[in-house]
Amino acid sequence: MDKKLEKQIDEILTRGVSEVIDRENLKKRLLSGEKLRIKLGIDPTSPNIHLGRAVTLLKLRDLQQLGHQIVFIIGDFTAQIGDTSDKESERPMLSKETVEKNLETYLEQAGKLLDMQKVESHRNSDWLGKLTYSEISEQANIFSLAEFSARENIKKRLNEGKRVSLREVLYPLMQGYDSVMIKADVEMGGNDQRFNILAGREMQKHFDQEPQDIILNELIEGTDGRKMSSSWGNTINLNDDANTMFGKVMSMGDELIVKYFISCTRVPIAEVEKIEKEMTSDDLNPRDAKLRLAGEIVEIYHGEEAARAAREYFINTFSKKEIPTDIPEFKVEESKKLVEVLVESGNAKSLSDARRKIEQGGVSIDDEKIIDTQAEIGKNENGKVLKIGKMGFVKIVFNK
């Protein structure tokens, strides 16, 4: 037996992994040299693939490097329907136009980790959009309503009297049918996808296929400590520039350092264990460990030189409190409310979000904190630097 290969496979099946189904069968197939079809589906519910999704993409890269066939499914049909696996309320349906706009750069973003020339990619609208009522009824007959309603988040919503639409009941069937159509040997996803991915096994049995094995990865928390989710805006996106990505990692809680080393980098596990031990014994400052972590993550997506520059930028800007020299300008034609400037410059998602940032003391002009949500930007602010939180900088340029 190839000991090196066995070690690689053991790490694939354990690093950042919460569950493998069926572990023994999958390990045997991976060791046999058989070329497996490894499936991952992502719904383009936002324009960005974030680091939480990249946990699985990294695992796919590991398997691609071992010679397996990666099958990447863009859920353009399922994105319109909406998966509520991790939601406490009904996910709204998206328009086809919104989904099309969101998915424009998905393959490009996935290509930051995968060799896309070797990846087989599909849109699931190619088959889901053609199903008849008769075919959907046949698939629905495989599952019971009790199985669906027993899911923790669905049960919670039902107990609280919240609406659960029949559309949501159909989603696992769609994801499961994807596995049938591409004849998946393995499906990967976050552990919040357990029910949907298991549905693929049942669907494959119904269509006389061997049931896929499953690798479920641990979910990672976002910048605010909650599960990383585009809905909450707490994401580190693969398209973030190097400085922004580095800064977002540095803004996370120290308790996430080890988890991120395990799930979001490929620093050897023995080295990660050493870092954890040194932090526990106070031999290593968590800030220094996080600087290493941020550098490792940025290097994966932007390269070694960009990671080094981002580290220097962070230290100069946030440790030495220097103002960056390359900050973007925001041109003001006439006096404008500060909350509007925050939104229009991309530093707040909405006017209410802008007001919250101001009320929490996260906004300043030339180091003078602004706490008045009715404050205006005018001629007196021309040339001054607006700072939002730890990472946002905008230079005010008044045109009149």
TAJO-V98963 format. One record per residue. N is the residue number from 1. RES is the residue in one small letter. OMEGA is omega in degrees with one decimal (NA if undefined). NEAR is the number of other ideal C-beta (glycine too) atoms within 8 Angstrom. Layout:
n = {N	N}
res = {RES	RES}
omega = {OMEGA	OMEGA}
near = {NEAR	NEAR}
This chain:
n = {1	2	3	4	5	6	7	8	9	10	11	12	13	14	15	16	17	18	19	20	21	22	23	24	25	26	27	28	29	30	31	32	33	34	35	36	37	38	39	40	41	42	43	44	45	46	47	48	49	50	51	52	53	54	55	56	57	58	59	60	61	62	63	64	65	66	67	68	69	70	71	72	73	74	75	76	77	78	79	80	81	82	83	84	85	86	87	88	89	90	91	92	93	94	95	96	97	98	99	100	101	102	103	104	105	106	107	108	109	110	111	112	113	114	115	116	117	118	119	120	121	122	123	124	125	126	127	128	129	130	131	132	133	134	135	136	137	138	139	140	141	142	143	144	145	146	147	148	149	150	151	152	153	154	155	156	157	158	159	160	161	162	163	164	165	166	167	168	169	170	171	172	173	174	175	176	177	178	179	180	181	182	183	184	185	186	187	188	189	190	191	192	193	194	195	196	197	198	199	200	201	202	203	204	205	206	207	208	209	210	211	212	213	214	215	216	217	218	219	220	221	222	223	224	225	226	227	228	229	230	231	232	233	234	235	236	237	238	239	240	241	242	243	244	245	246	247	248	249	250	251	252	253	254	255	256	257	258	259	260	261	262	263	264	265	266	267	268	269	270	271	272	273	274	275	276	277	278	279	280	281	282	283	284	285	286	287	288	289	290	291	292	293	294	295	296	297	298	299	300	301	302	303	304	305	306	307	308	309	310	311	312	313	314	315	316	317	318	319	320	321	322	323	324	325	326	327	328	329	330	331	332	333	334	335	336	337	338	339	340	341	342	343	344	345	346	347	348	349	350	351	352	353	354	355	356	357	358	359	360	361	362	363	364	365	366	367	368	369	370	371	372	373	374	375	376	377	378	379	380	381	382	383	384	385	386	387	388	389	390	391	392	393	394	395	396	397	398	399	400}
res = {m	d	k	k	l	e	k	q	i	d	e	i	l	t	r	g	v	s	e	v	i	d	r	e	n	l	k	k	r	l	l	s	g	e	k	l	r	i	k	l	g	i	d	p	t	s	p	n	i	h	l	g	r	a	v	t	l	l	k	l	r	d	l	q	q	l	g	h	q	i	v	f	i	i	g	d	f	t	a	q	i	g	d	t	s	d	k	e	s	e	r	p	m	l	s	k	e	t	v	e	k	n	l	e	t	y	l	e	q	a	g	k	l	l	d	m	q	k	v	e	s	h	r	n	s	d	w	l	g	k	l	t	y	s	e	i	s	e	q	a	n	i	f	s	l	a	e	f	s	a	r	e	n	i	k	k	r	l	n	e	g	k	r	v	s	l	r	e	v	l	y	p	l	m	q	g	y	d	s	v	m	i	k	a	d	v	e	m	g	g	n	d	q	r	f	n	i	l	a	g	r	e	m	q	k	h	f	d	q	e	p	q	d	i	i	l	n	e	l	i	e	g	t	d	g	r	k	m	s	s	s	w	g	n	t	i	n	l	n	d	d	a	n	t	m	f	g	k	v	m	s	m	g	d	e	l	i	v	k	y	f	i	s	c	t	r	v	p	i	a	e	v	e	k	i	e	k	e	m	t	s	d	d	l	n	p	r	d	a	k	l	r	l	a	g	e	i	v	e	i	y	h	g	e	e	a	a	r	a	a	r	e	y	f	i	n	t	f	s	k	k	e	i	p	t	d	i	p	e	f	k	v	e	e	s	k	k	l	v	e	v	l	v	e	s	g	n	a	k	s	l	s	d	a	r	r	k	i	e	q	g	g	v	s	i	d	d	e	k	i	i	d	t	q	a	e	i	g	k	n	e	n	g	k	v	l	k	i	g	k	m	g	f	v	k	i	v	f	n	k}
omega = {179.3	-176.0	179.7	179.0	-179.6	178.5	178.3	-178.1	177.5	179.0	177.5	-175.4	-178.2	-173.2	180.0	-175.4	178.2	-177.8	173.4	179.1	-5.7	-170.8	-175.6	179.2	-178.4	179.7	179.2	-178.8	178.8	179.7	-174.9	-176.1	177.6	177.0	-174.7	175.7	-174.4	-172.7	166.2	174.6	176.2	175.7	178.8	178.5	172.7	-177.2	-171.6	165.7	-176.7	-174.0	176.6	175.3	-176.7	174.2	179.2	178.1	175.9	178.6	176.1	178.0	176.9	-178.2	176.2	179.5	175.1	173.8	-178.3	-177.5	177.7	177.4	-174.9	-178.8	172.2	-175.3	-178.4	176.3	-178.5	177.5	177.7	-177.8	176.3	177.3	-180.0	-177.9	-175.7	-173.9	177.2	176.8	-177.4	177.4	-179.4	175.4	177.4	176.7	177.8	-179.3	178.6	-179.9	179.7	178.6	-177.9	-170.8	-173.6	-175.2	-176.0	-180.0	177.5	179.7	177.2	-180.0	173.9	-179.1	-175.3	171.0	-172.1	176.3	179.9	-178.0	173.4	-176.3	-179.2	165.1	-176.4	172.0	-178.5	178.8	-177.7	-178.9	-176.8	-176.9	177.0	175.8	-179.6	-179.7	178.6	178.6	177.8	179.6	-178.5	-178.4	-179.9	-171.8	176.6	176.6	-179.8	178.8	-179.1	-175.0	178.3	178.4	-170.4	-175.7	177.8	178.4	179.8	-179.5	179.0	179.6	179.7	179.0	179.8	-177.5	170.1	-174.5	175.7	175.7	-179.7	179.4	-176.2	-172.9	-179.8	177.3	-178.3	179.6	178.6	-179.4	173.1	-178.6	177.1	-173.6	-178.7	178.0	-176.5	170.6	-178.0	170.5	179.5	177.5	175.8	-176.6	173.1	-179.2	-172.2	-177.2	-178.0	-177.3	174.4	176.7	177.3	177.8	-178.9	179.8	179.6	177.0	-179.4	-178.9	174.2	172.5	173.8	-178.4	-178.0	168.4	-170.8	170.0	178.7	-178.0	174.9	173.9	177.1	178.8	179.1	-173.2	179.4	177.9	174.4	177.8	-178.9	-175.5	176.9	-179.8	-177.3	177.5	-177.2	-171.1	165.8	-171.0	179.3	178.9	174.5	175.7	-172.2	-178.6	179.5	179.7	-179.9	-177.8	178.9	177.4	-179.5	-178.5	-177.0	176.3	-178.6	-177.2	-179.3	-173.4	-176.4	-180.0	179.0	175.6	-177.4	-171.1	-170.8	176.9	172.5	169.4	-177.5	-176.9	179.5	179.2	176.7	178.8	177.7	178.2	180.0	179.9	-178.9	176.7	-179.7	-178.1	-179.9	175.6	179.8	177.0	179.3	179.1	179.6	176.8	-179.1	174.4	177.1	-179.9	-179.2	178.4	179.5	-178.4	179.9	-179.8	179.7	-172.1	-176.2	179.1	-174.1	-177.4	179.2	178.7	179.5	179.4	179.9	177.1	-179.7	178.9	-178.3	-177.5	-179.1	-174.3	-170.6	176.6	179.0	176.8	174.2	176.7	179.9	-179.3	-174.3	-177.1	-178.8	176.3	173.1	-175.0	-179.8	-178.7	179.8	-179.1	-175.1	178.9	-179.3	-179.0	178.9	178.0	179.9	-179.7	-174.9	177.7	177.9	-177.8	173.3	-176.4	-176.8	178.0	178.4	176.7	178.4	178.8	179.0	179.4	179.9	-178.8	-179.5	176.3	-176.3	-176.6	178.5	175.4	-174.6	176.4	175.2	-175.4	178.4	-179.3	179.6	-178.0	178.0	-177.8	179.3	175.8	-179.0	-175.4	-178.0	-178.7	-179.3	178.7	-179.4	-177.5	176.0	179.7	-178.8	-177.8	-178.5	-168.4	-172.6	176.5	176.4	175.7	-178.9	176.1	-178.1	-172.8	-178.1	NA}
near = {5	6	6	6	10	10	8	10	12	9	10	12	11	6	9	9	11	6	8	11	9	7	8	6	8	13	11	8	11	11	11	6	4	6	7	11	12	16	14	14	13	12	8	13	10	6	7	10	12	13	13	13	9	12	16	12	13	12	14	14	10	11	12	14	6	10	5	10	9	13	14	14	14	14	13	13	12	16	14	11	11	15	11	12	11	8	10	5	7	11	10	5	8	10	7	7	6	8	14	9	8	12	11	7	8	12	10	7	11	14	9	8	10	13	7	9	4	8	12	8	9	11	8	16	8	8	10	12	7	6	8	6	5	6	8	11	8	7	12	9	6	8	11	5	7	6	7	12	10	7	9	5	11	13	10	9	12	10	6	6	4	8	5	10	7	5	9	12	10	11	15	12	14	13	17	16	13	18	16	12	9	12	8	14	10	13	14	13	13	12	11	9	11	9	10	14	14	10	13	17	14	12	15	15	9	8	7	4	8	5	9	14	13	13	13	15	15	11	11	14	11	15	9	7	8	9	11	13	11	9	5	10	6	9	14	12	10	11	7	9	6	13	10	9	17	17	12	12	14	11	8	13	5	8	4	11	14	10	11	14	13	11	13	11	11	4	7	6	8	6	8	12	8	8	14	9	8	10	15	6	6	5	5	9	6	9	6	8	13	13	11	9	13	15	13	12	16	15	11	9	9	11	6	6	6	11	15	9	9	16	12	8	11	15	9	9	11	10	7	7	5	6	7	8	4	3	10	7	8	12	7	14	5	6	7	10	9	15	12	10	15	15	14	7	10	4	11	11	5	7	9	6	11	16	10	8	14	17	8	6	7	7	13	9	12	6	5	6	6	10	7	7	10	5	9	8	13	10	7	4	12	8	6	9	11	17	10	13	8	6	10	9	12	14	12	16	10	11	6	5}
